[in-house]
Amino acid sequence: DRSSLDYLTAHPSVKHIILTGGTDTAFRLLENNPKTPLSAETGGKNAIILTANGDQDHAIQNVVSSAFGNAGQKCSACSLFLVDKTIYNDENFKSKLRDAVTSLRTGSVWDTMNMVGPMITNDNDKLMHAINNLEPGESWLVPPRFLDEKQYVLAPTIKWGVQPGSYSCNAELFGPLLSVVCIENLQQGINWVNSLDYGLTSGLQSLDEGEQKLWKDSIMAGNLYINRGITG
C-alpha cells in the first residue's frame, strides 16, 4: 500500500531507487524522497509516422501489432498513428486498416486463437475518458466495444481525426485504443511527436532514405524503429 511504499522509499538505508511503472508513481517517489537518486522507466505515448513513401500494407501490419498486442498495455505500444494526408484521405487505406483491426480475435486468454486478451484493470479513468468523449473533428473508424459485462475485454478500437493537443493525443491510455492523426508532411509529424511529454519509443514507415535520415536525426525518443513494429 501507499504508506508502506512511502516508508520504504524514504528509508535512509535505501541509496538508489529503480522503478519500472507508472509516471504518477515516479513523481510520487520524487516528492516523497527528493534526495535519493531515482532511475525510472515509466510511461509512453508512442507514435508511428507513415509518410507518402511508406509501404502501406506493411505499415498497417506493424501498427496493428504494436498497438494491440498485449491489449495495448505495453509502455512501448503504439498509441498514435500519424499518417500523411495523401494516404489519410484514401478510402482504400481506411478500409484496409479497419479490416485489419476488426479481424483481430479478442477474448479470453484461455482461447489460444485470440490475439487480444483482457486488460489488467477495468478501472482506467484515462482510457474511459477517451472512449466516452469525442473532441471536435474526431470520429470512430472502429468504435469501442466491450465484450464482457465487467468491461475487462475491449475490442481493438480506432479513433480517427485526432488533433494535436487533444486528450487522446496527449494522454497515455494504456489500452487497445489507437488514435490516428493527419499530417501534412514528415517534418510536421516529427514536430508533433517531439512536442509530447513522452519519448520512450518511436517508429517511422518510409522507404525513402532521405526521410529516414531526417527522422533519425531529429526525433526525440529512446528507441527508434524503421519499417517494423515498435514493441521490441
N, C-alpha and C positions, 0 to 999 in steps of 0.2 A: 504494500500500500504506500501512499504518498509519504506518510510520516517515517516509515522505515527507510524509504529511498532518500529522503532529506537527511536523516541521521547518518546513513552510510556514506553518502557523497560529501558530507561536510566534516566527516571524522578526520582528525589530524593525522592519523596513520595512513590515510589514502593520499598518495603523492601524485597520481595521474589518473584521469578517468577516460575510458574509451567507450563510446556509445555507438551502436547501430540502432536507430529507432526514429521516432518522430521528431520533427523540428520543434514542436512545442515543448517536448521533454528536454531537448538540448538547452533551450533558453531557460527552462526552469532550473536546470542544473547550474547554469551560469549565474543565475540570480541567487541560488541557494549558497553557492560557494565560488565566488568570482576569483579567488586566489589560486585554486587548484587548476592546473592545466587540463583542458578538455579537448580530446580528439573525437570529433563526431561526424559520422556519415549519416545524414538524416534524409530529408525528403527529396522529391524531384518533380519537376514539371517539364517533361522531356518532349522534344519536338522532332519530327522528321519533315524535312523540306523536300518537296517534289518539284523540280524545275521542268520547263518545257522540253529539256533534253534528257529527261529520265525515261526509263523503261516502265511504262505504266503498270503492266501486269506484274512485273517483278516488285514494283513499289507497293502495290496492293497486298501482295503476299507478305512482304516484310512488315508492313504497317499492321496488318491484321494479327500476325503472330506476336508482334511486340506490344500491341495494345490490349489484347485479350487473353494471352497466355497467363496462367495463374489468376484468372479473373481480373486482370489489370492491377494486381496487388503486389507489384514489384516497384521498388523505388526507381528502377531504371525503365519502367514501362513507358511506351509511347502514349502520351495523353493529348498531344496536339499534332495535327497533320496540316502543314502549310503547303498549299497547292497553287502552282502558277495559274493565273486567270484563264489561260487558253485551255488548260485541262479541266480546271474547276467548272467551267461553263459547258463542258462536253457531257451531254446527257448519257452517252455510251459509257463514259468513265464512271459517272454516278451510279449507273445501273450495275456495272461490274463490281464496284465497291460494295454496294448494297447486297448483291447476291453473295459475295464472299463472306460477308458478316452474318447474314441470316442463315447461311448454310452450316455455321459452326454449331455442333451439337452441344447443348448445355443441360446440366443437371447434376445428379448425384455423382460423387467421386467413386461410388461402388459400381457404376456402369463405366467400364473401361473404354467404351466408344465415345463417351463425352469428352469434348475438347475444353470446355469451360465449366468449372465447378462452382461451388458456393463461395461467398465471401466470408471472411473471418468474423465479421460482425454485421448485424442489421441495425446498428446504431451509429451511422456515419452521417453526421449533420451536413458536412460539406457536399457529399455526394447527393443527398436528398434535396439540398437546396438547388443544385444544378439540374436535377431531374424535374423538380416542381416549378421551375421558373425559366421561361424563355425571355431573353432580353431582346431589344429591337434588332431585327434582321435575322434572328435565329429561327430555325425550324428543325424538325426531326427527319433525318434521312432514314434512320432506323429508330422508331420510338422505343422508350423504355418499357420493359415488360418483365415483371417478377413472375417466376414460375412456381413459387411456393407461398403458402399463406403467411409464413413468418418473415418473408422478404430477405432471405439469405441468398437466393439464387436470382441474379439479374442477368437476363439475356443480353449479349453484346449490343451496345447502343451507340448510335452516331448522332451527334448534334451538328447541324450544318449552318454555315453562315455566322460562325462565332467571330466576334470582333476583338481586336487587341484592347486590353484594358478591362474586358468584361470578366464576370465572376468565373465562368467556365474556362477562360483563357488563363487566368492567374492562379486559381486555387488548385492545390494538389487534392484530387478527388479520390484517389486510391480505390478504383473500382473499374468495371468494364464499360467505361464511357469515353468515347473518342470525340474530340472537338475538331472540326475542320474549318480552316481559315483560308480565305482567298488572298493571294499576294500578287503584286504587280510584277515582281521580279525577284531574283535571288537576293540581291542586296537588301531589299525591303524585308524579306524573310529573316535574314541574318540580324538586321537591326531589331526586329520584334522579338526574336528569340533571346538576344542579348539583353533586352530590357526586362526580362523576367527575373524574379528573385532567386531562381534556382539555376544550377549549372552542373548537373550530375552527368547526364548523357545527352547526346545529340546525334541526329542522323541526316544524311543527305542522299537523295536519289537523283543522280545525274550521271550521264555518260560522257559529259564534256570535261576534259582535263583542266581547262581554264576555270570552270566553275568549281571544280573540286579543290583547286589550289586556293581560290578566293575564300572558299568556305573554311578550309583548314587553317588558313592564316588569320581569320577574323572571328570565328565562332568561339564563344567563351563557355567551355564545358570540359569536364574532366575526362570523359571517354567519348571518342569520336568514331562513328561508323559510316562507311560509304557503301551504298548499294547492298545493304544487308540489314538484318534486324538489329535492334539496339539493346536487347536484354541480355546480351553477353553469352 
